[in-house]
């Protein structure tokens, strides 16, 4: 009975929240955070969760429990409350800032290409592995340099109307999609939406065009995911690692029989087999139920199940885990303060064996479940307050900064406002730290180059 009341209460809160953010008529960081939160809390609108474990291991089925509803209600309410405070107090006190950011897109493009070239040279055929976990085992620091600089390069280039950089960065994102990762593409997409989001509250023509464009890109990201796996499967014979799902899923050893089966399958007319898979995928994408299944079995369902099971079973973790993971955010922590987080366990390493031993695929994580497990609803509130407050800071920065510097913030909004819902503290802090470092480096170099150019012009003027 309590779950039914909470279900109705959550739906009512979501309706009010959506109405409030549409009434604000501002497509800013807080708007993105609100919509992302509602998307990732999608299971609460259905009142239940269902998704397959994979490898014919059965299904997870469960109604949303009161503890999970309470956590989600708390997050949405806190975000709305912080937004009200921001609109009434902070927005009126903001001024405009100036930043020498003229060369930022070119600098980010150079960083992106450097990371790309070095990563291809060092990883090579590892990018052709069909299983994402095989690829993850092989990628290195230079891949992350390229991956985190590419959205920054794309969004700043569009803000500065330097289209050749935008095209090059877009091609890099297509390559990232091919190797199995959508995070950078989704974040770049959100960054572009923040640049042009005012169209949502403009005239009807602009509003419709914006909604259609957003819907088309969202569908494209889904279709590309379905096609990319099959395309990679076509070239997976070049991958140094065998694409055995069982090994990647459960972290176990591959048996001799499994190796022999895969080698036989790859040796028996692989091109024809893989082309059949492509044809089957194209046919599948033409069926309507595949899109409904994509919604019902989507990432929010899996992520929501983590919070639901954490609350349902009373799963707990040491508070020390959260503190140690947060210490990654200390600048120069390892070199200056000897802060070593290499031995700190991920939240997924804690919950998967206890809550989801039968799941055969990567489940990502859930910061709200991590907070609930470490400190109950009190820590969930603290997490929600930090989340919403950071979004308010990002919204203020985008309003105050010039377009190119604001575009850097827009990418950070994508990683924080949207992507945080699928990561634990350690992963999210690492992502934000890398993004901020790259963005700050680009601004610093641009400042130095602009200053040097100005001094050079002054000297020429005196000759």
C-alpha positions as CSV (number, residue, x, y, z in Angstrom):
1,X,0.0,0.0,0.0
2,X,2.8,2.4,0.9
3,X,4.5,1.7,-2.4
4,X,1.3,2.6,-4.3
5,X,1.0,6.0,-2.5
6,X,4.7,6.7,-3.1
7,X,4.2,5.8,-6.8
8,X,1.4,8.3,-7.1
9,X,3.4,10.9,-5.2
10,X,6.4,10.4,-7.5
11,X,4.4,10.7,-10.7
12,X,2.8,13.9,-9.3
13,X,6.2,15.3,-8.4
14,X,7.5,14.6,-11.9
15,X,4.6,16.3,-13.5
16,X,5.1,19.4,-11.3
17,X,8.8,19.4,-11.9
18,X,8.5,19.2,-15.7
19,X,5.9,22.0,-15.6
20,X,8.1,24.1,-13.4
21,X,11.2,23.8,-15.6
22,X,9.1,24.5,-18.7
23,X,7.7,27.5,-17.0
24,X,11.2,28.8,-16.3
25,X,11.9,28.9,-20.0
26,X,15.6,28.4,-19.5
27,X,17.5,25.6,-21.2
28,X,20.4,25.6,-18.8
29,X,22.4,23.1,-16.6
30,X,19.6,22.8,-14.1
31,X,17.1,22.0,-16.9
32,X,19.5,19.3,-18.2
33,X,20.0,17.9,-14.7
34,X,16.2,17.7,-14.1
35,X,15.5,16.0,-17.4
36,X,18.4,13.5,-16.9
37,X,17.2,12.7,-13.4
38,X,13.7,12.0,-14.6
39,X,15.0,9.8,-17.5
40,X,17.3,7.8,-15.2
41,X,14.5,7.4,-12.7
42,X,12.2,6.1,-15.4
43,X,11.4,2.9,-13.6
44,X,9.6,4.8,-10.9
45,X,7.1,6.0,-13.4
46,X,6.3,2.4,-14.4
47,X,6.3,1.2,-10.8
48,X,8.4,-1.8,-11.6
49,X,11.6,-3.0,-13.2
50,X,12.2,-5.8,-15.6
51,X,15.3,-6.7,-17.7
52,X,17.1,-9.9,-18.8
53,X,20.2,-11.1,-17.0
54,X,21.6,-12.1,-20.4
55,X,22.9,-15.4,-21.7
56,X,19.5,-17.1,-21.1
57,X,20.0,-16.7,-17.3
58,X,16.5,-15.4,-16.7
59,X,15.0,-12.0,-15.8
60,X,15.1,-9.5,-13.0
61,X,11.6,-8.6,-12.0
62,X,10.6,-6.4,-9.1
63,X,8.2,-3.7,-8.0
64,X,9.8,-0.5,-6.8
65,X,10.2,-0.6,-3.0
66,X,9.4,2.3,-0.7
67,X,13.1,3.0,0.1
68,X,13.9,3.5,-3.6
69,X,10.9,5.7,-4.1
70,X,12.0,7.8,-1.1
71,X,15.5,8.3,-2.5
72,X,14.2,9.3,-5.9
73,X,11.6,11.7,-4.5
74,X,14.4,13.3,-2.4
75,X,16.7,13.8,-5.3
76,X,14.0,15.4,-7.6
77,X,12.7,17.6,-4.8
78,X,16.2,18.8,-3.8
79,X,17.0,19.6,-7.4
80,X,13.8,21.6,-7.8
81,X,14.4,23.4,-4.5
82,X,18.0,24.4,-5.4
83,X,16.7,25.7,-8.8
84,X,14.2,27.9,-7.1
85,X,16.9,29.4,-4.8
86,X,19.2,29.9,-7.9
87,X,16.5,31.7,-9.8
88,X,15.6,34.0,-7.0
89,X,19.0,34.9,-5.6
90,X,22.0,33.9,-7.7
91,X,20.9,34.8,-11.2
92,X,20.2,38.4,-10.2
93,X,23.7,38.9,-8.8
94,X,25.6,37.6,-11.9
95,X,27.9,39.7,-14.0
96,X,29.6,39.1,-17.3
97,X,33.2,37.9,-17.5
98,X,35.9,38.1,-20.3
99,X,38.2,35.3,-21.2
100,X,40.9,35.1,-23.8
101,X,39.6,31.9,-25.4
102,X,40.1,32.6,-29.1
103,X,42.4,29.7,-29.7
104,X,40.7,27.1,-27.4
105,X,39.0,25.1,-30.3
106,X,42.3,24.8,-32.1
107,X,44.2,23.7,-29.0
108,X,41.6,21.1,-28.1
109,X,41.7,19.8,-31.7
110,X,45.5,19.4,-31.4
111,X,45.1,17.6,-28.0
112,X,42.4,15.4,-29.6
113,X,44.5,14.4,-32.6
114,X,47.5,13.8,-30.4
115,X,45.5,11.4,-28.2
116,X,44.0,9.7,-31.2
117,X,47.3,9.1,-33.0
118,X,49.2,7.8,-29.9
119,X,46.3,5.6,-28.9
120,X,45.9,4.0,-32.3
121,X,49.7,3.5,-32.4
122,X,49.7,1.8,-29.0
123,X,46.3,0.0,-29.0
124,X,46.1,-0.9,-32.6
125,X,43.9,-3.9,-33.4
126,X,42.6,-3.9,-29.8
127,X,40.0,-1.3,-31.1
128,X,38.5,-4.1,-33.3
129,X,37.5,-6.4,-30.4
130,X,33.8,-7.0,-30.6
131,X,33.4,-7.1,-26.8
132,X,33.6,-3.8,-25.1
133,X,35.2,-5.4,-22.1
134,X,38.0,-6.7,-24.3
135,X,38.5,-3.1,-25.6
136,X,38.4,-1.7,-22.1
137,X,41.2,-4.1,-21.1
138,X,43.4,-2.7,-23.8
139,X,42.7,1.1,-23.9
140,X,45.2,3.4,-22.2
141,X,45.7,6.9,-21.0
142,X,45.9,8.3,-24.5
143,X,42.5,7.0,-25.4
144,X,41.0,8.9,-22.5
145,X,42.8,12.1,-23.6
146,X,41.2,11.8,-27.0
147,X,37.8,10.8,-25.7
148,X,37.5,13.6,-23.2
149,X,39.0,16.3,-25.5
150,X,36.7,15.4,-28.4
151,X,33.4,16.7,-27.0
152,X,35.2,19.8,-25.8
153,X,36.6,20.4,-29.3
154,X,33.3,19.8,-31.0
155,X,31.2,22.1,-28.8
156,X,33.7,24.9,-28.6
157,X,34.2,24.7,-32.4
158,X,30.4,25.1,-32.9
159,X,30.3,28.0,-30.4
160,X,33.2,29.7,-32.4
161,X,31.7,28.6,-35.8
162,X,34.9,26.9,-36.7
163,X,33.2,24.2,-38.7
164,X,36.3,22.3,-39.9
165,X,37.1,21.4,-36.3
166,X,33.5,20.5,-35.6
167,X,33.5,18.1,-38.6
168,X,36.8,16.5,-37.5
169,X,35.6,16.1,-33.9
170,X,32.3,14.6,-35.2
171,X,34.3,12.0,-37.2
172,X,36.2,11.1,-34.0
173,X,32.9,10.6,-32.2
174,X,31.7,8.3,-34.9
175,X,34.9,6.2,-34.4
176,X,34.2,6.2,-30.6
177,X,30.7,4.9,-31.3
178,X,32.1,2.2,-33.6
179,X,34.4,0.8,-30.8
180,X,31.5,0.6,-28.5
181,X,31.4,3.8,-26.4
182,X,28.5,6.3,-26.5
183,X,29.4,8.5,-23.5
184,X,31.4,11.1,-25.4
185,X,28.9,11.4,-28.2
186,X,26.0,11.8,-25.7
187,X,27.9,14.4,-23.8
188,X,28.8,16.3,-27.0
189,X,25.1,16.1,-28.0
190,X,24.0,17.6,-24.7
191,X,26.7,20.3,-25.0
192,X,25.3,21.3,-28.4
193,X,21.8,21.3,-27.0
194,X,22.9,23.8,-24.3
195,X,24.3,26.0,-27.0
196,X,21.0,26.0,-29.0
197,X,18.5,25.1,-26.3
198,X,16.9,28.5,-26.3
199,X,15.1,27.4,-29.5
200,X,12.9,25.2,-27.2
201,X,11.4,28.3,-25.8
202,X,11.3,30.3,-29.0
203,X,8.7,30.3,-31.8
204,X,6.7,27.2,-32.8
205,X,8.9,26.6,-35.8
206,X,12.1,26.7,-33.9
207,X,10.6,24.7,-31.1
208,X,9.4,21.9,-33.4
209,X,12.7,21.9,-35.3
210,X,14.7,21.6,-32.1
211,X,12.5,18.8,-30.8
212,X,12.7,16.9,-34.1
213,X,16.5,17.3,-34.2
214,X,16.9,16.1,-30.6
215,X,14.7,13.1,-31.2
216,X,16.5,12.2,-34.5
217,X,19.9,12.3,-32.8
218,X,18.6,10.2,-29.8
219,X,17.2,7.6,-32.2
220,X,20.5,7.6,-34.2
221,X,22.5,6.9,-31.1
222,X,20.3,3.8,-30.5
223,X,20.4,2.6,-34.1
224,X,24.2,3.1,-34.2
225,X,24.6,1.0,-31.1
226,X,22.7,-1.8,-32.7
227,X,24.6,-1.7,-36.0
228,X,28.1,-1.0,-34.5
229,X,28.2,-4.3,-32.7
230,X,27.5,-6.2,-35.9
231,X,29.9,-4.2,-38.0
232,X,32.6,-4.8,-35.4
233,X,31.8,-8.5,-35.4
234,X,32.6,-8.4,-39.2
235,X,36.1,-7.3,-38.5
236,X,36.6,-9.0,-35.1
237,X,38.8,-11.6,-36.7
238,X,41.6,-9.0,-36.5
239,X,41.1,-8.6,-32.7
240,X,44.0,-10.2,-30.7
241,X,41.5,-11.3,-28.1
242,X,38.8,-13.9,-28.6
243,X,35.3,-12.4,-28.4
244,X,34.0,-14.8,-25.7
245,X,31.1,-13.2,-23.8
246,X,31.4,-15.5,-20.8
247,X,34.9,-14.4,-19.9
248,X,34.0,-10.6,-20.1
249,X,30.8,-11.0,-18.2
250,X,31.8,-13.0,-15.2
251,X,35.6,-12.4,-15.2
252,X,36.3,-16.1,-15.3
253,X,38.7,-18.2,-17.4
254,X,37.9,-19.3,-20.9
255,X,37.8,-23.1,-21.3
256,X,39.5,-24.9,-24.1
257,X,36.1,-25.9,-25.5
258,X,35.0,-22.3,-25.7
259,X,38.2,-21.3,-27.5
260,X,37.8,-24.1,-30.0
261,X,34.1,-23.2,-30.6
262,X,34.9,-19.5,-31.3
263,X,37.9,-20.3,-33.6
264,X,35.7,-22.8,-35.6
265,X,33.0,-20.2,-35.9
266,X,35.4,-17.5,-37.1
267,X,37.1,-19.9,-39.5
268,X,33.9,-21.1,-41.2
269,X,33.1,-18.4,-43.8
270,X,33.2,-15.5,-41.3
271,X,32.3,-12.8,-43.9
272,X,29.1,-14.5,-44.9
273,X,28.1,-15.2,-41.3
274,X,28.7,-11.6,-40.3
275,X,26.8,-10.2,-43.3
276,X,23.9,-12.3,-42.3
277,X,24.0,-10.7,-38.8
278,X,24.0,-7.3,-40.4
279,X,20.9,-8.2,-42.5
280,X,19.2,-9.6,-39.4
281,X,20.0,-6.4,-37.5
282,X,18.6,-4.2,-40.3
283,X,15.4,-6.3,-40.3
284,X,15.1,-6.1,-36.5
285,X,15.4,-2.3,-36.6
286,X,12.3,-2.2,-38.8
287,X,10.2,-3.8,-36.2
288,X,8.3,-1.6,-33.7
289,X,8.6,-3.9,-30.7
290,X,12.4,-3.6,-30.7
291,X,12.1,0.1,-29.7
292,X,9.6,-0.7,-27.0
293,X,11.9,-3.4,-25.7
294,X,14.8,-0.9,-25.8
295,X,12.8,1.3,-23.5
296,X,11.7,-1.4,-21.1
297,X,15.2,-3.0,-21.0
298,X,17.2,0.2,-21.3
299,X,20.0,1.5,-19.1
300,X,17.7,3.4,-16.7
301,X,16.0,0.0,-15.9
302,X,19.3,-1.6,-15.0
303,X,20.6,1.4,-13.1
304,X,17.3,1.7,-11.3
305,X,17.4,-2.0,-10.3
306,X,20.7,-1.2,-8.4
307,X,19.0,1.3,-6.2
308,X,15.9,-0.8,-5.8
309,X,17.8,-3.9,-4.7
310,X,20.0,-1.9,-2.4
311,X,16.9,-0.6,-0.6
312,X,15.0,-3.8,-0.8
313,X,17.7,-6.0,0.7
314,X,19.2,-3.4,3.1
315,X,22.6,-3.7,1.3
316,X,25.3,-1.6,3.0
317,X,28.9,-0.5,2.3
318,X,31.5,1.2,4.5
319,X,31.3,5.0,4.6
320,X,35.0,4.9,4.1
321,X,34.5,3.8,0.5
322,X,32.7,7.0,-0.4
323,X,35.3,9.2,1.4
324,X,38.3,7.5,-0.2
325,X,36.6,7.7,-3.7
326,X,36.0,11.4,-3.2
327,X,39.6,12.0,-2.4
328,X,40.4,11.4,-6.0
329,X,39.2,14.9,-6.6
330,X,42.0,16.5,-4.7
331,X,44.3,18.2,-7.2
332,X,47.7,16.7,-7.2
333,X,46.5,14.2,-4.5
334,X,48.9,11.4,-5.3
335,X,52.0,13.5,-6.1
336,X,51.6,16.2,-3.4
337,X,49.6,14.5,-0.6
338,X,50.3,10.7,-1.3
339,X,46.6,10.0,-1.7
340,X,46.4,6.6,-3.4
341,X,43.0,5.5,-4.6
342,X,44.2,2.5,-6.7
343,X,43.1,0.1,-4.0
344,X,39.7,1.7,-3.4
345,X,36.9,-0.7,-4.6
346,X,34.4,0.5,-7.1
347,X,30.8,0.4,-5.9
348,X,30.0,-2.2,-8.6
349,X,32.6,-4.5,-7.0
350,X,30.6,-4.3,-3.8
351,X,27.1,-4.8,-5.1
352,X,27.3,-7.1,-8.1
353,X,28.4,-10.3,-6.2
354,X,25.8,-9.7,-3.5
355,X,22.8,-8.3,-5.5
356,X,23.2,-9.4,-9.1
357,X,25.3,-12.5,-9.3
358,X,23.4,-13.8,-12.4
359,X,23.8,-10.7,-14.6
360,X,26.2,-11.4,-17.5
361,X,26.9,-7.9,-18.8
362,X,28.3,-4.7,-17.4
363,X,25.8,-2.9,-15.2
364,X,27.6,0.5,-14.7
365,X,26.8,1.9,-11.3
366,X,24.4,4.2,-9.4
367,X,25.5,7.1,-7.1
368,X,22.2,7.2,-5.3
369,X,22.4,3.5,-4.5
370,X,26.0,4.1,-3.3
371,X,24.8,6.9,-1.0
372,X,21.9,4.8,0.3
373,X,24.2,1.9,1.0
374,X,26.7,4.0,2.8
375,X,24.5,6.5,4.8
376,X,20.8,5.9,4.0
377,X,18.5,8.8,3.0
378,X,20.6,11.3,4.8
379,X,23.6,10.7,2.5
380,X,21.3,10.6,-0.5
381,X,20.2,14.1,0.4
382,X,23.8,15.3,0.7
383,X,24.6,13.7,-2.7
384,X,21.5,15.4,-4.2
385,X,22.5,18.8,-2.7
386,X,26.0,18.6,-4.1
387,X,24.7,17.5,-7.5
388,X,22.1,20.3,-7.7
389,X,24.5,22.9,-6.3
390,X,27.2,22.0,-8.9
391,X,24.6,22.3,-11.6
392,X,23.6,25.8,-10.3
393,X,27.3,26.8,-10.5
394,X,27.6,25.5,-14.0
395,X,24.4,27.4,-15.0
396,X,25.8,30.6,-13.6
397,X,29.2,30.1,-15.3
398,X,27.5,29.5,-18.7
399,X,25.5,32.7,-18.3
400,X,28.5,34.8,-17.2
401,X,31.2,33.5,-19.6
402,X,31.7,34.2,-23.3
403,X,30.4,31.6,-25.8
404,X,33.6,29.5,-26.2
405,X,34.4,29.3,-22.5
406,X,30.7,28.7,-21.9
407,X,30.9,25.8,-24.3
408,X,33.6,24.2,-22.1
409,X,31.2,24.4,-19.2
410,X,28.4,22.9,-21.4
411,X,30.5,19.8,-21.8
412,X,31.1,19.6,-18.1
413,X,27.3,19.8,-17.6
414,X,26.9,16.8,-19.9
415,X,29.3,14.7,-17.9
416,X,27.9,15.9,-14.5
417,X,24.3,16.5,-15.1
418,X,23.5,13.4,-17.2
419,X,26.4,10.9,-16.9
420,X,26.6,11.0,-13.1
421,X,23.5,8.9,-12.8
422,X,25.3,5.8,-14.1
423,X,28.6,6.2,-12.2
424,X,29.9,5.9,-8.6
425,X,31.8,8.6,-6.9
426,X,35.3,7.4,-8.0
427,X,34.4,7.2,-11.7
428,X,32.5,10.5,-11.8
429,X,35.2,12.4,-10.0
430,X,37.8,11.0,-12.4
431,X,35.8,12.0,-15.4
432,X,35.2,15.5,-14.1
433,X,38.8,15.9,-13.1
434,X,40.1,14.9,-16.5
435,X,37.6,17.2,-18.3
436,X,38.4,20.2,-16.1
437,X,42.2,19.7,-16.5
438,X,41.9,19.5,-20.3
439,X,39.6,22.5,-20.5
440,X,41.8,24.6,-18.1
441,X,44.9,23.7,-20.1
442,X,43.3,24.8,-23.3
443,X,42.2,28.1,-21.8
444,X,45.7,28.7,-20.3
445,X,47.5,28.0,-23.6
446,X,45.0,30.3,-25.4
447,X,45.6,33.0,-22.8
448,X,49.4,32.7,-23.3
449,X,49.2,32.6,-27.1
450,X,46.8,35.6,-27.2
451,X,49.0,37.6,-24.8
452,X,52.1,36.8,-26.8
453,X,50.4,37.8,-30.1
454,X,49.3,41.1,-28.5
455,X,52.9,41.8,-27.3
456,X,54.2,41.0,-30.8
457,X,51.8,43.4,-32.4
458,X,52.8,46.1,-30.0
459,X,56.4,45.6,-30.8
460,X,55.7,45.7,-34.5
461,X,53.8,48.9,-34.1
462,X,56.9,50.5,-32.5
463,X,59.2,49.6,-35.4
